[in-house]
Amino acid sequence: MSALITPDEISDALGIHRPTPEQAAVIAGPTEPTLVLAGAGAGKTETMAARVVWLVANGYARPGEILGLTFTRKAAQQLSRRIRRRLDALAASPLCRGDGADPAIADAIRTEDPQISTYHAFAGTLLSSYGLLVPVEPDSRLLTQTSAFQLAYDVVSRWESPLTTSSGAAKVTRDVLALAGQLSDHLVTTDDLRSHPDLVTTLIATLPPGPRQKDAPTAWLLRTAEVQGHRDELADLVDAVAARMRAESALDHASQMALAATVARDHPQVGEAERRAVRVVLLDEYQDTGHSQRVLLASLFGGAADPVPAVTAVGDPMQSIYGWRGASASNLDRFREDFPLADGSGSHLRELTTSWRNPPQVLALANQITEPLRGRPGSIPVPELRARPGAEPADLM
């Protein structure tokens, strides 16, 4: 193979700023699983787009063999547009049109697009291709949050068995959907829920009181026991809502992701097919993935698969915002085990620590506040953020 085109050479040919040494280490990093810790404002979108261009320019992958996943449609559109602009500029540059250039690269850029989407849209695409393995109808419609509530509310309103709670149908519906979402996010079934003894309720009733606690459990503990005791009948309603969705060929977002993860986990041929089609995978905001998303991605592209795909996950545990729906920043810690190298060792680790968005005083304060979290035992150490060269000072008062 001819000498690799460097990130600086690509930037010069495209007429854009050269990357920092940290960015260049990510852009031209090994075509193997890599975890990138990227702080706030560290230019991760720019770096991800530049990595795609570098991989295409050096013949590691065609645009159609690249998969990029993020959380929102807006973020997916922004990343897709930036990659498309850079690839078009690459195709028109001397790197693709000059002497010794490979014309196949420019042809591929003109005829193929990377697949950039949200995690949930990717799960839907996977189910449309392999859903019958679960089974779920490939043409199942995805319910909006409002539509899912209306469907569940109708089931709850028609429920004939007496409920121990005095809450109205709307409150019960919210509880049912919340429990269904938690079960889906953690790939736990209602049978699993029923098969475990209610340890929390037993502990609340039998443990001696703690310091300064009255003989009777606190109101909060009593409420917790009540919720635990209410779960059996909620589980029955969760099953009824799920049956109604199946009858109407409908899915909500949580069940869609759980079913996609189940397909990938239980059917290795699905991962084999996806790895034949995709050579490069970019995973954005990985700290906000939940358990079902982790299982989905690791089953498809992890586990030292042969060949090992070039999976690059970018994340920052200091920016995790989806914990309320089951996301876990600890997935960053697990990434290096879920996506090992071919020899079984942990994935590569890179860092983006230069913040292009904030002045030095703001970063100093942020580093001080997050210091207890950045060095948690058992977690990947998170580096301090540095200001960009020439950053103007700021007054925090």
C-alpha positions as YAML, in Angstrom:
chain: A
units: angstrom
residues:
- id: 1
  name: MET
  ca: [0.00, 0.00, 0.00]
- id: 2
  name: SER
  ca: [1.26, 3.51, -0.81]
- id: 3
  name: ALA
  ca: [2.12, 5.94, 1.96]
- id: 4
  name: LEU
  ca: [-0.90, 7.07, 3.92]
- id: 5
  name: ILE
  ca: [-2.33, 10.53, 3.36]
- id: 6
  name: THR
  ca: [-2.01, 12.39, 6.65]
- id: 7
  name: PRO
  ca: [-4.75, 14.45, 8.31]
- id: 8
  name: ASP
  ca: [-2.66, 17.59, 7.71]
- id: 9
  name: GLU
  ca: [-2.36, 16.81, 3.99]
- id: 10
  name: ILE
  ca: [-6.11, 16.32, 3.75]
- id: 11
  name: SER
  ca: [-6.79, 19.57, 5.59]
- id: 12
  name: ASP
  ca: [-4.43, 21.46, 3.29]
- id: 13
  name: ALA
  ca: [-6.02, 19.95, 0.18]
- id: 14
  name: LEU
  ca: [-9.52, 20.86, 1.44]
- id: 15
  name: GLY
  ca: [-8.52, 24.35, 2.57]
- id: 16
  name: ILE
  ca: [-9.50, 23.89, 6.22]
- id: 17
  name: HIS
  ca: [-7.69, 24.26, 9.53]
- id: 18
  name: ARG
  ca: [-5.23, 21.53, 10.43]
- id: 19
  name: PRO
  ca: [-6.26, 19.36, 13.36]
- id: 20
  name: THR
  ca: [-4.56, 19.49, 16.74]
- id: 21
  name: PRO
  ca: [-2.18, 16.62, 17.58]
- id: 22
  name: GLU
  ca: [-4.91, 15.08, 19.75]
- id: 23
  name: GLN
  ca: [-7.45, 15.29, 16.94]
- id: 24
  name: ALA
  ca: [-4.96, 13.90, 14.42]
- id: 25
  name: ALA
  ca: [-4.34, 10.90, 16.70]
- id: 26
  name: VAL
  ca: [-8.06, 10.12, 16.55]
- id: 27
  name: ILE
  ca: [-8.51, 10.91, 12.85]
- id: 28
  name: ALA
  ca: [-5.63, 8.67, 11.75]
- id: 29
  name: GLY
  ca: [-5.93, 6.18, 14.58]
- id: 30
  name: PRO
  ca: [-5.89, 2.40, 14.14]
- id: 31
  name: THR
  ca: [-8.79, 0.89, 12.22]
- id: 32
  name: GLU
  ca: [-9.74, -1.05, 15.34]
- id: 33
  name: PRO
  ca: [-12.07, -0.38, 18.28]
- id: 34
  name: THR
  ca: [-11.21, 2.96, 19.89]
- id: 35
  name: LEU
  ca: [-12.73, 4.87, 22.78]
- id: 36
  name: VAL
  ca: [-12.39, 8.65, 22.61]
- id: 37
  name: LEU
  ca: [-12.95, 10.69, 25.76]
- id: 38
  name: ALA
  ca: [-14.05, 14.09, 24.44]
- id: 39
  name: GLY
  ca: [-14.75, 16.94, 26.82]
- id: 40
  name: ALA
  ca: [-17.32, 19.68, 26.31]
- id: 41
  name: GLY
  ca: [-16.59, 21.77, 23.24]
- id: 42
  name: ALA
  ca: [-13.62, 19.61, 22.24]
- id: 43
  name: GLY
  ca: [-14.59, 19.43, 18.56]
- id: 44
  name: LYS
  ca: [-15.80, 15.85, 18.48]
- id: 45
  name: THR
  ca: [-18.17, 16.34, 15.51]
- id: 46
  name: GLU
  ca: [-15.38, 17.90, 13.47]
- id: 47
  name: THR
  ca: [-13.02, 15.09, 14.47]
- id: 48
  name: MET
  ca: [-15.55, 12.37, 13.60]
- id: 49
  name: ALA
  ca: [-16.18, 13.90, 10.18]
- id: 50
  name: ALA
  ca: [-12.45, 14.22, 9.57]
- id: 51
  name: ARG
  ca: [-11.93, 10.55, 10.51]
- id: 52
  name: VAL
  ca: [-14.49, 9.48, 7.90]
- id: 53
  name: VAL
  ca: [-12.70, 11.55, 5.25]
- id: 54
  name: TRP
  ca: [-9.31, 10.13, 6.26]
- id: 55
  name: LEU
  ca: [-10.58, 6.54, 6.10]
- id: 56
  name: VAL
  ca: [-12.15, 7.10, 2.67]
- id: 57
  name: ALA
  ca: [-9.14, 8.98, 1.30]
- id: 58
  name: ASN
  ca: [-6.82, 6.16, 2.31]
- id: 59
  name: GLY
  ca: [-9.03, 3.42, 0.89]
- id: 60
  name: TYR
  ca: [-9.97, 1.78, 4.19]
- id: 61
  name: ALA
  ca: [-13.68, 2.03, 3.45]
- id: 62
  name: ARG
  ca: [-16.11, 3.35, 0.87]
- id: 63
  name: PRO
  ca: [-18.68, 5.91, 2.03]
- id: 64
  name: GLY
  ca: [-21.43, 3.27, 1.88]
- id: 65
  name: GLU
  ca: [-19.51, 1.09, 4.35]
- id: 66
  name: ILE
  ca: [-19.60, 3.71, 7.11]
- id: 67
  name: LEU
  ca: [-22.24, 3.79, 9.86]
- id: 68
  name: GLY
  ca: [-22.60, 6.74, 12.22]
- id: 69
  name: LEU
  ca: [-25.06, 6.79, 15.13]
- id: 70
  name: THR
  ca: [-26.08, 9.58, 17.48]
- id: 71
  name: PHE
  ca: [-29.12, 10.41, 19.63]
- id: 72
  name: THR
  ca: [-31.10, 13.15, 17.94]
- id: 73
  name: ARG
  ca: [-32.20, 13.70, 14.37]
- id: 74
  name: LYS
  ca: [-30.68, 17.18, 14.51]
- id: 75
  name: ALA
  ca: [-27.27, 15.82, 15.52]
- id: 76
  name: ALA
  ca: [-27.48, 13.13, 12.83]
- id: 77
  name: GLN
  ca: [-28.33, 15.72, 10.18]
- id: 78
  name: GLN
  ca: [-25.48, 17.99, 11.26]
- id: 79
  name: LEU
  ca: [-22.95, 15.16, 11.19]
- id: 80
  name: SER
  ca: [-24.27, 13.88, 7.86]
- id: 81
  name: ARG
  ca: [-24.07, 17.32, 6.23]
- id: 82
  name: ARG
  ca: [-20.56, 17.94, 7.48]
- id: 83
  name: ILE
  ca: [-19.33, 14.55, 6.27]
- id: 84
  name: ARG
  ca: [-21.04, 15.02, 2.89]
- id: 85
  name: ARG
  ca: [-19.43, 18.44, 2.37]
- id: 86
  name: ARG
  ca: [-16.01, 17.14, 3.27]
- id: 87
  name: LEU
  ca: [-16.30, 14.08, 1.05]
- id: 88
  name: ASP
  ca: [-17.45, 16.22, -1.91]
- id: 89
  name: ALA
  ca: [-14.47, 18.50, -1.33]
- id: 90
  name: LEU
  ca: [-12.18, 15.46, -1.18]
- id: 91
  name: ALA
  ca: [-13.54, 14.14, -4.49]
- id: 92
  name: ALA
  ca: [-12.81, 17.50, -6.14]
- id: 93
  name: SER
  ca: [-9.34, 17.88, -4.59]
- id: 94
  name: PRO
  ca: [-5.97, 16.89, -6.09]
- id: 95
  name: LEU
  ca: [-5.95, 13.92, -3.70]
- id: 96
  name: CYS
  ca: [-8.62, 12.29, -5.88]
- id: 97
  name: ARG
  ca: [-7.98, 13.99, -9.22]
- id: 98
  name: GLY
  ca: [-4.20, 14.37, -9.35]
- id: 99
  name: ASP
  ca: [-1.52, 12.08, -10.72]
- id: 100
  name: GLY
  ca: [-1.48, 8.72, -9.00]
- id: 101
  name: ALA
  ca: [-4.88, 9.24, -7.37]
- id: 102
  name: ASP
  ca: [-7.30, 6.33, -7.24]
- id: 103
  name: PRO
  ca: [-10.34, 7.27, -9.39]
- id: 104
  name: ALA
  ca: [-12.43, 4.63, -7.60]
- id: 105
  name: ILE
  ca: [-12.46, 6.77, -4.47]
- id: 106
  name: ALA
  ca: [-14.01, 9.77, -6.24]
- id: 107
  name: ASP
  ca: [-16.50, 7.46, -7.98]
- id: 108
  name: ALA
  ca: [-17.54, 5.95, -4.64]
- id: 109
  name: ILE
  ca: [-17.98, 9.41, -3.11]
- id: 110
  name: ARG
  ca: [-20.28, 10.44, -5.96]
- id: 111
  name: THR
  ca: [-22.44, 7.33, -5.80]
- id: 112
  name: GLU
  ca: [-22.54, 6.38, -2.10]
- id: 113
  name: ASP
  ca: [-23.53, 8.02, 1.17]
- id: 114
  name: PRO
  ca: [-22.53, 7.06, 4.71]
- id: 115
  name: GLN
  ca: [-25.42, 5.79, 6.83]
- id: 116
  name: ILE
  ca: [-25.82, 8.43, 9.54]
- id: 117
  name: SER
  ca: [-28.86, 8.09, 11.79]
- id: 118
  name: THR
  ca: [-30.09, 7.97, 15.37]
- id: 119
  name: TYR
  ca: [-29.65, 4.88, 17.51]
- id: 120
  name: HIS
  ca: [-33.41, 4.27, 17.45]
- id: 121
  name: ALA
  ca: [-33.67, 4.70, 13.69]
- id: 122
  name: PHE
  ca: [-30.89, 2.14, 13.27]
- id: 123
  name: ALA
  ca: [-32.76, -0.25, 15.56]
- id: 124
  name: GLY
  ca: [-35.84, 0.22, 13.38]
- id: 125
  name: THR
  ca: [-33.84, -0.50, 10.23]
- id: 126
  name: LEU
  ca: [-32.45, -3.65, 11.81]
- id: 127
  name: LEU
  ca: [-35.93, -4.87, 12.74]
- id: 128
  name: SER
  ca: [-37.23, -4.19, 9.24]
- id: 129
  name: SER
  ca: [-34.56, -6.58, 7.93]
- id: 130
  name: TYR
  ca: [-34.45, -9.21, 10.67]
- id: 131
  name: GLY
  ca: [-37.60, -8.67, 12.73]
- id: 132
  name: LEU
  ca: [-39.17, -11.98, 11.78]
- id: 133
  name: LEU
  ca: [-36.48, -13.72, 13.84]
- id: 134
  name: VAL
  ca: [-38.03, -12.33, 17.08]
- id: 135
  name: PRO
  ca: [-40.74, -12.42, 15.64]
- id: 136
  name: VAL
  ca: [-42.04, -8.93, 14.96]
- id: 137
  name: GLU
  ca: [-43.64, -7.72, 11.75]
- id: 138
  name: PRO
  ca: [-41.06, -5.85, 9.63]
- id: 139
  name: ASP
  ca: [-43.62, -3.14, 8.81]
- id: 140
  name: SER
  ca: [-44.59, -2.45, 12.44]
- id: 141
  name: ARG
  ca: [-45.35, 1.23, 12.99]
- id: 142
  name: LEU
  ca: [-43.51, 3.25, 15.58]
- id: 143
  name: LEU
  ca: [-45.77, 5.02, 18.06]
- id: 144
  name: THR
  ca: [-45.16, 8.56, 19.18]
- id: 145
  name: GLN
  ca: [-45.15, 9.23, 22.91]
- id: 146
  name: THR
  ca: [-48.71, 10.55, 22.66]
- id: 147
  name: SER
  ca: [-49.95, 7.59, 20.60]
- id: 148
  name: ALA
  ca: [-48.35, 5.13, 23.03]
- id: 149
  name: PHE
  ca: [-50.09, 6.84, 25.96]
- id: 150
  name: GLN
  ca: [-53.45, 6.76, 24.19]
- id: 151
  name: LEU
  ca: [-53.11, 3.05, 23.43]
- id: 152
  name: ALA
  ca: [-52.03, 2.20, 26.98]
- id: 153
  name: TYR
  ca: [-54.74, 4.43, 28.48]
- id: 154
  name: ASP
  ca: [-57.38, 2.55, 26.52]
- id: 155
  name: VAL
  ca: [-56.07, -0.77, 27.85]
- id: 156
  name: VAL
  ca: [-55.99, 0.52, 31.44]
- id: 157
  name: SER
  ca: [-59.47, 2.03, 31.18]
- id: 158
  name: ARG
  ca: [-60.89, -1.29, 30.00]
- id: 159
  name: TRP
  ca: [-59.08, -3.33, 32.67]
- id: 160
  name: GLU
  ca: [-61.63, -5.47, 34.51]
- id: 161
  name: SER
  ca: [-59.52, -6.76, 37.40]
- id: 162
  name: PRO
  ca: [-59.60, -4.59, 40.51]
- id: 163
  name: LEU
  ca: [-56.52, -2.46, 41.14]
- id: 164
  name: THR
  ca: [-55.15, -1.92, 44.64]
- id: 165
  name: THR
  ca: [-54.19, 1.65, 43.83]
- id: 166
  name: SER
  ca: [-56.67, 4.49, 44.12]
- id: 167
  name: SER
  ca: [-54.92, 6.49, 41.40]
- id: 168
  name: GLY
  ca: [-56.85, 7.42, 38.30]
- id: 169
  name: ALA
  ca: [-56.42, 5.78, 34.90]
- id: 170
  name: ALA
  ca: [-54.01, 8.48, 33.69]
- id: 171
  name: LYS
  ca: [-51.63, 7.95, 36.64]
- id: 172
  name: VAL
  ca: [-51.81, 4.17, 36.27]
- id: 173
  name: THR
  ca: [-51.12, 4.51, 32.54]
- id: 174
  name: ARG
  ca: [-47.99, 6.58, 33.23]
- id: 175
  name: ASP
  ca: [-46.83, 3.99, 35.78]
- id: 176
  name: VAL
  ca: [-47.41, 1.15, 33.31]
- id: 177
  name: LEU
  ca: [-45.49, 2.88, 30.53]
- id: 178
  name: ALA
  ca: [-42.66, 3.79, 32.92]
- id: 179
  name: LEU
  ca: [-42.33, 0.19, 34.11]
- id: 180
  name: ALA
  ca: [-42.53, -1.14, 30.54]
- id: 181
  name: GLY
  ca: [-39.78, 1.27, 29.49]
- id: 182
  name: GLN
  ca: [-37.53, 0.27, 32.39]
- id: 183
  name: LEU
  ca: [-38.00, -3.42, 31.63]
- id: 184
  name: SER
  ca: [-37.22, -2.87, 27.93]
- id: 185
  name: ASP
  ca: [-34.19, -0.69, 28.64]
- id: 186
  name: HIS
  ca: [-32.71, -3.43, 30.81]
- id: 187
  name: LEU
  ca: [-33.87, -6.38, 28.65]
- id: 188
  name: VAL
  ca: [-35.93, -7.76, 31.55]
- id: 189
  name: THR
  ca: [-39.30, -9.44, 31.00]
- id: 190
  name: THR
  ca: [-42.37, -9.38, 33.21]
- id: 191
  name: ASP
  ca: [-41.74, -13.08, 33.92]
- id: 192
  name: ASP
  ca: [-38.30, -12.12, 35.24]
- id: 193
  name: LEU
  ca: [-39.94, -9.48, 37.41]
- id: 194
  name: ARG
  ca: [-42.41, -11.96, 38.87]
- id: 195
  name: SER
  ca: [-39.84, -14.71, 39.43]
- id: 196
  name: HIS
  ca: [-37.79, -12.77, 41.97]
- id: 197
  name: PRO
  ca: [-38.93, -12.52, 45.57]
- id: 198
  name: ASP
  ca: [-39.78, -9.03, 46.72]
- id: 199
  name: LEU
  ca: [-36.59, -8.46, 48.69]
- id: 200
  name: VAL
  ca: [-37.11, -4.73, 49.07]
- id: 201
  name: THR
  ca: [-40.49, -5.12, 50.77]
- id: 202
  name: THR
  ca: [-39.13, -7.85, 53.04]
- id: 203
  name: LEU
  ca: [-36.14, -5.76, 54.07]
- id: 204
  name: ILE
  ca: [-38.30, -2.74, 54.82]
- id: 205
  name: ALA
  ca: [-40.54, -4.83, 57.04]
- id: 206
  name: THR
  ca: [-37.82, -6.77, 58.93]
- id: 207
  name: LEU
  ca: [-34.67, -4.68, 59.24]
- id: 208
  name: PRO
  ca: [-34.14, -2.85, 62.54]
- id: 209
  name: PRO
  ca: [-34.46, 0.91, 62.45]
- id: 210
  name: GLY
  ca: [-31.40, 2.98, 61.66]
- id: 211
  name: PRO
  ca: [-29.93, 5.83, 63.75]
- id: 212
  name: ARG
  ca: [-32.52, 8.49, 64.68]
- id: 213
  name: GLN
  ca: [-35.24, 6.43, 62.93]
- id: 214
  name: LYS
  ca: [-38.53, 5.72, 64.62]
- id: 215
  name: ASP
  ca: [-39.69, 2.16, 65.14]
- id: 216
  name: ALA
  ca: [-41.97, 2.37, 62.12]
- id: 217
  name: PRO
  ca: [-40.48, 2.72, 58.61]
- id: 218
  name: THR
  ca: [-40.41, 6.23, 57.23]
- id: 219
  name: ALA
  ca: [-43.08, 7.46, 54.85]
- id: 220
  name: TRP
  ca: [-40.63, 7.19, 51.98]
- id: 221
  name: LEU
  ca: [-39.88, 3.55, 52.81]
- id: 222
  name: LEU
  ca: [-43.57, 2.76, 53.13]
- id: 223
  name: ARG
  ca: [-44.20, 4.35, 49.76]
- id: 224
  name: THR
  ca: [-41.37, 2.27, 48.28]
- id: 225
  name: ALA
  ca: [-42.92, -0.91, 49.69]
- id: 226
  name: GLU
  ca: [-46.28, 0.11, 48.26]
- id: 227
  name: VAL
  ca: [-44.78, 0.60, 44.80]
- id: 228
  name: GLN
  ca: [-43.06, -2.78, 45.03]
- id: 229
  name: GLY
  ca: [-46.30, -4.46, 46.02]
- id: 230
  name: HIS
  ca: [-48.09, -2.74, 43.15]
- id: 231
  name: ARG
  ca: [-45.74, -4.16, 40.53]
- id: 232
  name: ASP
  ca: [-47.47, -7.50, 40.08]
- id: 233
  name: GLU
  ca: [-50.66, -5.93, 38.80]
- id: 234
  name: LEU
  ca: [-48.64, -3.38, 36.81]
- id: 235
  name: ALA
  ca: [-46.79, -6.31, 35.22]
- id: 236
  name: ASP
  ca: [-50.13, -7.77, 34.12]
- id: 237
  name: LEU
  ca: [-51.03, -4.43, 32.55]
- id: 238
  name: VAL
  ca: [-47.62, -4.21, 30.87]
- id: 239
  name: ASP
  ca: [-48.33, -7.59, 29.28]
- id: 240
  name: ALA
  ca: [-51.77, -6.43, 28.18]
- id: 241
  name: VAL
  ca: [-50.39, -3.26, 26.60]
- id: 242
  name: ALA
  ca: [-47.66, -5.27, 24.83]
- id: 243
  name: ALA
  ca: [-50.29, -7.69, 23.50]
- id: 244
  name: ARG
  ca: [-52.35, -4.78, 22.20]
- id: 245
  name: MET
  ca: [-49.28, -3.34, 20.45]
- id: 246
  name: ARG
  ca: [-48.53, -6.69, 18.82]
- id: 247
  name: ALA
  ca: [-52.14, -6.98, 17.66]
- id: 248
  name: GLU
  ca: [-51.87, -3.54, 16.04]
- id: 249
  name: SER
  ca: [-48.32, -4.13, 14.69]
- id: 250
  name: ALA
  ca: [-47.09, -1.21, 16.78]
- id: 251
  name: LEU
  ca: [-43.94, -0.52, 18.82]
- id: 252
  name: ASP
  ca: [-42.80, 2.21, 21.15]
- id: 253
  name: HIS
  ca: [-39.19, 3.40, 21.24]
- id: 254
  name: ALA
  ca: [-38.15, 1.28, 24.23]
- id: 255
  name: SER
  ca: [-39.61, -1.97, 22.89]
- id: 256
  name: GLN
  ca: [-38.14, -1.26, 19.45]
- id: 257
  name: MET
  ca: [-34.63, -0.99, 20.92]
- id: 258
  name: ALA
  ca: [-35.14, -4.04, 23.16]
- id: 259
  name: LEU
  ca: [-36.31, -6.18, 20.24]
- id: 260
  name: ALA
  ca: [-33.39, -5.06, 18.07]
- id: 261
  name: ALA
  ca: [-30.97, -5.92, 20.89]
- id: 262
  name: THR
  ca: [-32.62, -9.33, 21.30]
- id: 263
  name: VAL
  ca: [-32.29, -10.06, 17.59]
- id: 264
  name: ALA
  ca: [-28.61, -9.11, 17.61]
- id: 265
  name: ARG
  ca: [-27.84, -11.00, 20.84]
- id: 266
  name: ASP
  ca: [-29.66, -14.23, 20.01]
- id: 267
  name: HIS
  ca: [-28.89, -14.51, 16.31]
- id: 268
  name: PRO
  ca: [-25.14, -14.26, 15.52]
- id: 269
  name: GLN
  ca: [-25.83, -14.38, 11.78]
- id: 270
  name: VAL
  ca: [-27.30, -10.88, 12.06]
- id: 271
  name: GLY
  ca: [-23.99, -9.50, 13.30]
- id: 272
  name: GLU
  ca: [-22.11, -11.40, 10.61]
- id: 273
  name: ALA
  ca: [-24.28, -9.84, 7.91]
- id: 274
  name: GLU
  ca: [-23.94, -6.34, 9.35]
- id: 275
  name: ARG
  ca: [-20.16, -6.62, 9.59]
- id: 276
  name: ARG
  ca: [-19.99, -7.63, 5.94]
- id: 277
  name: ALA
  ca: [-21.87, -4.46, 5.03]
- id: 278
  name: VAL
  ca: [-20.24, -2.05, 7.51]
- id: 279
  name: ARG
  ca: [-16.51, -1.62, 8.02]
- id: 280
  name: VAL
  ca: [-16.48, 1.61, 10.04]
- id: 281
  name: VAL
  ca: [-18.80, 2.46, 12.95]
- id: 282
  name: LEU
  ca: [-18.95, 5.84, 14.71]
- id: 283
  name: LEU
  ca: [-20.85, 5.95, 18.02]
- id: 284
  name: ASP
  ca: [-21.61, 9.46, 19.27]
- id: 285
  name: GLU
  ca: [-22.47, 10.40, 22.89]
- id: 286
  name: TYR
  ca: [-21.74, 6.86, 24.01]
- id: 287
  name: GLN
  ca: [-22.08, 7.85, 27.69]
- id: 288
  name: ASP
  ca: [-25.83, 8.20, 27.11]
- id: 289
  name: THR
  ca: [-26.41, 4.69, 25.77]
- id: 290
  name: GLY
  ca: [-28.49, 2.33, 27.89]
- id: 291
  name: HIS
  ca: [-28.15, -1.38, 28.54]
- id: 292
  name: SER
  ca: [-30.24, -2.49, 25.56]
- id: 293
  name: GLN
  ca: [-28.23, -0.23, 23.22]
- id: 294
  name: ARG
  ca: [-24.99, -1.57, 24.67]
- id: 295
  name: VAL
  ca: [-26.14, -5.16, 24.05]
- id: 296
  name: LEU
  ca: [-27.25, -4.29, 20.51]
- id: 297
  name: LEU
  ca: [-23.97, -2.64, 19.50]
- id: 298
  name: ALA
  ca: [-21.66, -5.09, 21.25]
- id: 299
  name: SER
  ca: [-23.52, -8.06, 19.74]
- id: 300
  name: LEU
  ca: [-23.22, -6.64, 16.23]
- id: 301
  name: PHE
  ca: [-19.74, -5.13, 16.25]
- id: 302
  name: GLY
  ca: [-17.95, -6.19, 19.46]
- id: 303
  name: GLY
  ca: [-16.62, -9.31, 21.12]
- id: 304
  name: ALA
  ca: [-13.44, -9.43, 19.00]
- id: 305
  name: ALA
  ca: [-15.56, -10.18, 15.94]
- id: 306
  name: ASP
  ca: [-13.76, -11.38, 12.85]
- id: 307
  name: PRO
  ca: [-12.91, -9.14, 11.14]
- id: 308
  name: VAL
  ca: [-12.72, -6.56, 13.91]
- id: 309
  name: PRO
  ca: [-14.65, -3.49, 12.70]
- id: 310
  name: ALA
  ca: [-13.22, 0.00, 13.11]
- id: 311
  name: VAL
  ca: [-15.58, 1.08, 15.90]
- id: 312
  name: THR
  ca: [-14.93, 4.55, 17.32]
- id: 313
  name: ALA
  ca: [-17.03, 5.58, 20.33]
- id: 314
  name: VAL
  ca: [-16.95, 9.18, 21.51]
- id: 315
  name: GLY
  ca: [-18.24, 10.21, 24.91]
- id: 316
  name: ASP
  ca: [-17.82, 12.12, 28.14]
- id: 317
  name: PRO
  ca: [-19.23, 10.83, 31.45]
- id: 318
  name: MET
  ca: [-19.38, 14.44, 32.68]
- id: 319
  name: GLN
  ca: [-22.10, 15.13, 30.08]
- id: 320
  name: SER
  ca: [-24.45, 12.19, 30.66]
- id: 321
  name: ILE
  ca: [-28.04, 13.48, 30.51]
- id: 322
  name: TYR
  ca: [-30.22, 10.41, 29.92]
- id: 323
  name: GLY
  ca: [-29.84, 8.59, 33.23]
- id: 324
  name: TRP
  ca: [-33.57, 9.06, 33.85]
- id: 325
  name: ARG
  ca: [-34.36, 6.57, 31.10]
- id: 326
  name: GLY
  ca: [-31.74, 3.95, 31.85]
- id: 327
  name: ALA
  ca: [-28.62, 5.42, 30.25]
- id: 328
  name: SER
  ca: [-25.38, 4.67, 32.07]
- id: 329
  name: ALA
  ca: [-22.09, 6.53, 31.76]
- id: 330
  name: SER
  ca: [-20.49, 3.30, 32.99]
- id: 331
  name: ASN
  ca: [-20.94, 2.02, 29.44]
- id: 332
  name: LEU
  ca: [-17.83, 4.07, 28.65]
- id: 333
  name: ASP
  ca: [-15.90, 2.00, 31.19]
- id: 334
  name: ARG
  ca: [-17.28, -1.22, 29.70]
- id: 335
  name: PHE
  ca: [-16.58, -0.24, 26.09]
- id: 336
  name: ARG
  ca: [-12.98, -1.42, 26.14]
- id: 337
  name: GLU
  ca: [-14.15, -4.89, 27.26]
- id: 338
  name: ASP
  ca: [-17.18, -5.03, 24.97]
- id: 339
  name: PHE
  ca: [-15.08, -4.07, 21.94]
- id: 340
  name: PRO
  ca: [-11.70, -5.73, 22.43]
- id: 341
  name: LEU
  ca: [-8.93, -5.91, 19.86]
- id: 342
  name: ALA
  ca: [-8.28, -9.09, 17.89]
- id: 343
  name: ASP
  ca: [-5.83, -10.30, 20.54]
- id: 344
  name: GLY
  ca: [-8.43, -9.91, 23.26]
- id: 345
  name: SER
  ca: [-6.90, -6.83, 24.88]
- id: 346
  name: GLY
  ca: [-8.95, -3.72, 25.59]
- id: 347
  name: SER
  ca: [-9.71, -1.23, 22.85]
- id: 348
  name: HIS
  ca: [-7.51, 1.76, 22.10]
- id: 349
  name: LEU
  ca: [-8.04, 4.91, 24.18]
- id: 350
  name: ARG
  ca: [-7.70, 8.48, 22.91]
- id: 351
  name: GLU
  ca: [-8.54, 11.88, 24.42]
- id: 352
  name: LEU
  ca: [-9.77, 15.25, 23.19]
- id: 353
  name: THR
  ca: [-9.06, 17.74, 25.96]
- id: 354
  name: THR
  ca: [-8.90, 21.13, 24.21]
- id: 355
  name: SER
  ca: [-12.16, 23.02, 24.60]
- id: 356
  name: TRP
  ca: [-12.79, 25.43, 21.72]
- id: 357
  name: ARG
  ca: [-15.91, 26.84, 23.33]
- id: 358
  name: ASN
  ca: [-14.93, 28.09, 26.79]
- id: 359
  name: PRO
  ca: [-12.44, 30.58, 28.28]
- id: 360
  name: PRO
  ca: [-9.72, 29.41, 30.71]
- id: 361
  name: GLN
  ca: [-11.51, 30.61, 33.86]
- id: 362
  name: VAL
  ca: [-14.67, 28.64, 33.05]
- id: 363
  name: LEU
  ca: [-12.64, 25.50, 32.39]
- id: 364
  name: ALA
  ca: [-10.66, 25.92, 35.60]
- id: 365
  name: LEU
  ca: [-13.91, 26.12, 37.57]
- id: 366
  name: ALA
  ca: [-15.39, 23.13, 35.71]
- id: 367
  name: ASN
  ca: [-12.26, 21.07, 36.36]
- id: 368
  name: GLN
  ca: [-12.43, 21.95, 40.05]
- id: 369
  name: ILE
  ca: [-16.09, 20.94, 40.33]
- id: 370
  name: THR
  ca: [-15.72, 17.65, 38.44]
- id: 371
  name: GLU
  ca: [-12.44, 16.60, 40.09]
- id: 372
  name: PRO
  ca: [-14.11, 14.15, 42.54]
- id: 373
  name: LEU
  ca: [-15.91, 12.45, 39.61]
- id: 374
  name: ARG
  ca: [-13.08, 12.36, 37.10]
- id: 375
  name: GLY
  ca: [-10.93, 10.03, 39.17]
- id: 376
  name: ARG
  ca: [-13.53, 7.59, 40.48]
- id: 377
  name: PRO
  ca: [-12.03, 4.20, 41.43]
- id: 378
  name: GLY
  ca: [-12.77, 1.57, 38.82]
- id: 379
  name: SER
  ca: [-13.58, 4.10, 36.11]
- id: 380
  name: ILE
  ca: [-11.55, 5.39, 33.20]
- id: 381
  name: PRO
  ca: [-9.80, 8.57, 34.40]
- id: 382
  name: VAL
  ca: [-11.28, 11.63, 32.71]
- id: 383
  name: PRO
  ca: [-8.67, 14.27, 31.85]
- id: 384
  name: GLU
  ca: [-8.95, 17.96, 32.64]
- id: 385
  name: LEU
  ca: [-10.12, 20.30, 29.89]
- id: 386
  name: ARG
  ca: [-7.69, 22.86, 28.50]
- id: 387
  name: ALA
  ca: [-8.47, 26.16, 26.81]
- id: 388
  name: ARG
  ca: [-7.72, 26.61, 23.12]
- id: 389
  name: PRO
  ca: [-4.53, 28.47, 22.22]
- id: 390
  name: GLY
  ca: [-5.09, 32.22, 22.42]
- id: 391
  name: ALA
  ca: [-8.40, 31.93, 24.28]
- id: 392
  name: GLU
  ca: [-9.56, 35.25, 25.70]
- id: 393
  name: PRO
  ca: [-9.92, 35.50, 29.51]
- id: 394
  name: ALA
  ca: [-13.38, 35.81, 31.08]
- id: 395
  name: ASP
  ca: [-14.79, 37.43, 34.20]
- id: 396
  name: LEU
  ca: [-16.82, 34.93, 36.23]
- id: 397
  name: MET
  ca: [-18.30, 37.58, 38.53]
...
